[in-house]
Amino acid sequence: MAQPITLMSLSVARRRSPRRLAWLRHLIARPTGFVGLAIVVIVIFAALAAPVLATHDPAKQDWRTRLAPPMSEGRDGSLHILGTDSLGRDIFSRLLYGTRISVAVGFLAVALRGSMGVLLGLISGYRRGVVDSVLMRLADVQLAIPFLVLAVAIMSVVGTGFDKTVLVLGITGWVIYGRVVRSDVLSVREREFVEAARAIGVPGIRIVMRHILPNVSASIIVISTLEVAQMIAAEAALSFLGLGIQPPTPSWGGMVADGRDLIYDQWWVSAWPGLAIFITVLGINLLGDWLRDVLDPTLRGGAVIRRGSS
Amino acid sequence: MARYILKRLIHAMLVLIGVSLVIFILVRLTGDPTTLLVSVDARPEDIERYREVLGLDRPWYVQYWQFLGQAIQGDFGNSFRHREPAMRLVLDRVPDTLYLTGAAMLLAYSLPTVAGLVSAIRPNSAADGVIRALTVAAQAVPTFWLGLILILVFSVRLDWLPPSATDDWRGLVLPAVTLSAYYMATNVRMLRSSMLEVLSRDYVRTARAKGLTERFVVERHAFKNAAIPLVTMSGIQFASMMGGAIVTETVFAYPGMGLLAIQAIEGRDYPVVQAFVLVVALTIVLVNLLVDLAYSWLDPRIRVEA
């Protein structure tokens, strides 16, 4: 029975403290958020510094040192920290270059789905009426086709590669933003300050940009963070299926696929890239969960906004 | 109630018409089918005649209408590769995919109920800590990689379970666990947070103040309300699993329609891919319709609002 009382006193204490320090208090109370942040920083650093950190040319093949186990030496005396793949390429270096693909696809795809979804959500929520019904029916149609099925079907006709992967991931995911933003807008637009703005003749577009958008930005930031993780996982899944990034460009999903039939003896070919995806997604998720608790307590629970997996 | 059912049925029909439009656009994106069907050295007037025969010279809405008529009859043309109706090929694989997603749904809704309750009843205990760590990990692990690791551990090293599909249940275990891992984690988290919220409500306090046993309060008062979000999400989770099944079936060489679709894509066998998209969407619309109806039966407020 102590539970509600402590929760209550906690929220009272929080209200008294200056808002600026709240996030710091949170970071101390939830070290997982800090771990997530650290992982994200390391991943972005690895992507940027890949050419410096790589020990080998990621594309260089050498059939004499193919499938060398981790920590084995190459012919020139260099160390293959994580071993080599079936074409004798250094897995560590390929992993580093793969980071660039994952990070780029993650951010670009989210930027695309985010801007599309936010725009449509704002329009839908602010205008309501016919536009709203049409957009929401469109959302229903899209939800009837699982994201991965739609992505696979589109990529089977438009083709594969980096640009098409970003495009397909980008256009298949506006619904989640659209719905959240729409419902936020529907509640914000009834508030007094919006009504006041409308009463003094502020044009609609300005009301949306200046008064409504800032009020829904917390949800957008939280969703976007978690979506970056989802997109990195989705790119990996598509590349694993042979539809996303094409060889010889190193991508984590493609690297796992390379080692698929070798799992019985040369486990390292698949294991490392899979681990890289796992840690990256984990880090972003932890950061996203923390952001959600700090920025937007109404989204707590998280299950609603994370639908698909891949 | 009858009005509500009618409304849901009309909605489902609208969604399916939308889906058919999406597939029609996909068909058109594959390019001019005549280039696939006539030989390279065909004369232009022959190609033109072929286009007329296929109706490709008519406006797009006429073509769509024609396409819709065929789609309703399940006619997507023959598979380029198997020379059999594409729809029949896909339908043959439906039971296998439903076994897999069914088993995964069962896992995603059984274990998480126990884990979520344990976690919520003793928040911040050691058990809660372990369960939460596991759910965070399970939500981050890539499906295809988890499948490979499970094969490595349980098939290669321990030799407990087969690495690919067999005729009995043993071949279903690893694929079902792989497919459901993410959803199990999501459901534990969802149940935990909604249980915690419900347990702090006034009516739970009242129930406790009446002197009811904690077990009774949790089972009768709290759990029933806390489980509502799980019921709501079940349709969406099922839909998402139909997508995830593509990856899982590929990893385990499981003979479902997802594997068929991936093989069809490799062979540019478009009719099969299109039939696959329609069958998946149809299944999802049907399941969502059932969930909606079951839901309105459980919670009368919904049908009044509608």
Chai-1 contact restraints between the chains, C-beta under 6 A:
chainA,res_idxA,chainB,res_idxB,connection_type,confidence,min_distance_angstrom,max_distance_angstrom,comment,restraint_id
A,P4,B,S200,contact,1.0,0.0,6.0,A-B,restraint_1
A,D140,B,V15,contact,1.0,0.0,6.0,A-B,restraint_2
A,V141,B,V15,contact,1.0,0.0,6.0,A-B,restraint_3
A,V141,B,G18,contact,1.0,0.0,6.0,A-B,restraint_4
A,V141,B,V19,contact,1.0,0.0,6.0,A-B,restraint_5
A,A144,B,V15,contact,1.0,0.0,6.0,A-B,restraint_6
A,A144,B,V19,contact,1.0,0.0,6.0,A-B,restraint_7
A,A144,B,A281,contact,1.0,0.0,6.0,A-B,restraint_8
A,A144,B,I284,contact,1.0,0.0,6.0,A-B,restraint_9
A,A144,B,V285,contact,1.0,0.0,6.0,A-B,restraint_10
A,I145,B,A281,contact,1.0,0.0,6.0,A-B,restraint_11
A,P146,B,A239,contact,1.0,0.0,6.0,A-B,restraint_12
A,P146,B,S240,contact,1.0,0.0,6.0,A-B,restraint_13
A,P146,B,M242,contact,1.0,0.0,6.0,A-B,restraint_14
A,P146,B,G243,contact,1.0,0.0,6.0,A-B,restraint_15
A,F147,B,G243,contact,1.0,0.0,6.0,A-B,restraint_16
A,L148,B,G243,contact,1.0,0.0,6.0,A-B,restraint_17
A,L148,B,I246,contact,1.0,0.0,6.0,A-B,restraint_18
A,V149,B,G243,contact,1.0,0.0,6.0,A-B,restraint_19
A,V149,B,V280,contact,1.0,0.0,6.0,A-B,restraint_20
A,A153,B,L26,contact,1.0,0.0,6.0,A-B,restraint_21
A,A153,B,V273,contact,1.0,0.0,6.0,A-B,restraint_22
A,A153,B,V277,contact,1.0,0.0,6.0,A-B,restraint_23
A,S156,B,I265,contact,1.0,0.0,6.0,A-B,restraint_24
A,S156,B,V273,contact,1.0,0.0,6.0,A-B,restraint_25
A,V157,B,L26,contact,1.0,0.0,6.0,A-B,restraint_26
A,V157,B,L29,contact,1.0,0.0,6.0,A-B,restraint_27
A,V157,B,T30,contact,1.0,0.0,6.0,A-B,restraint_28
A,A233,B,P142,contact,1.0,0.0,6.0,A-B,restraint_29
A,A236,B,P142,contact,1.0,0.0,6.0,A-B,restraint_30
A,A237,B,V247,contact,1.0,0.0,6.0,A-B,restraint_31
A,F240,B,F144,contact,1.0,0.0,6.0,A-B,restraint_32
A,L241,B,I262,contact,1.0,0.0,6.0,A-B,restraint_33
A,V256,B,W145,contact,1.0,0.0,6.0,A-B,restraint_34
A,I263,B,L148,contact,1.0,0.0,6.0,A-B,restraint_35
A,I263,B,L152,contact,1.0,0.0,6.0,A-B,restraint_36
A,Y264,B,V156,contact,1.0,0.0,6.0,A-B,restraint_37
A,S270,B,L148,contact,1.0,0.0,6.0,A-B,restraint_38
A,G274,B,W145,contact,1.0,0.0,6.0,A-B,restraint_39
A,I277,B,P142,contact,1.0,0.0,6.0,A-B,restraint_40
A,F278,B,A140,contact,1.0,0.0,6.0,A-B,restraint_41
A,F278,B,V141,contact,1.0,0.0,6.0,A-B,restraint_42
A,V281,B,A140,contact,1.0,0.0,6.0,A-B,restraint_43
A,L282,B,A140,contact,1.0,0.0,6.0,A-B,restraint_44
A,N285,B,A140,contact,1.0,0.0,6.0,A-B,restraint_45
A,G301,B,S193,contact,1.0,0.0,6.0,A-B,restraint_46
A,A303,B,T186,contact,1.0,0.0,6.0,A-B,restraint_47
A,A303,B,R189,contact,1.0,0.0,6.0,A-B,restraint_48
A,A303,B,M190,contact,1.0,0.0,6.0,A-B,restraint_49
A,R307,B,I236,contact,1.0,0.0,6.0,A-B,restraint_50
A,R307,B,S240,contact,1.0,0.0,6.0,A-B,restraint_51
A,G308,B,S240,contact,1.0,0.0,6.0,A-B,restraint_52
A,S309,B,Y182,contact,1.0,0.0,6.0,A-B,restraint_53
A,S309,B,G244,contact,1.0,0.0,6.0,A-B,restraint_54
